Amino acid sequence: MLLNDASAEFHDFFEQHYAELARLAYLLTGETDAADDVAADALIALWQRWDRLRQAQHPLAYARGVVANLARERIRSATRERRRIALFWSRGPQQVHGPDVATVVDVRAALGQLPFRKRACVVLRHAFDLSEKDTALALGISVGAVKSQTSKGLAELERILVVRAAGDMVAGRRSR
C-alpha cells in the first residue's frame, strides 16, 4: 500500500510540475526536444529518489535543480561535440567569431548568450517569478550569488538588446 501512496503522490507531482520543468529546460537549453528529454530525465531521477524526496521540505526546488544540472550537462556535451566535429572537418586554422549581435532579435536569443548560471538565475527569478531564496535553493547556490548573478545577467541582457537596437537603427539609416 505504501508503494501505491508513493506512486500516487509522484503522479500528482508529475501532473502539477512537468510543464513548468519542461518550460524551465526549454528556457535553459533553447531547444524543444532537449527540453522534453531533460524534463523526462529529471523526473526519472526524481522517481528513483521519491521515497526520500517526497518527505523533503522543497521537492519542487530540488526538481528545478535537477533540471538545471541536466540542462547544463546537455549544453556542455553539445558544445564538446560541436568542437570535435569542427576540429575533425576543418582543414586549416579555424577562426572563431564572436556572437553575431545582428541576429539577436528577441530576449530569448539574448538569453542564449548569457553564461549558464546568469541565465538560470534570470529565468528562475523573472520567467518563473521565484524568490531569491527559492532560486538559490533550486540552483544550490547562496542567496547572495543569486542576487549578483541576476543583476549581472540583467545588465548583460540590457547591453545585448541595446546594441541590437543600435545596430538596427544604423542599418535602417544605411538602407535609405
Buried (B, 14 or more C-beta within 10 A) or exposed (E): EEEEEBEEBBEEBBEEBBEBBBBBBBBBBBBEEBBBBBBBBBBEBBBEEBEEBBEEEBBBBBBBBBBBBBBBEBBEEEEEEEEEEEEEEEEEEEEEEEEEBEEBEEBEBBBBBBEBBBBBBBBBBBEBEBEBEBBBBBBEBEBEBBBBBBEBBBEBBEEBBEBBEEEEEEEEEEEE
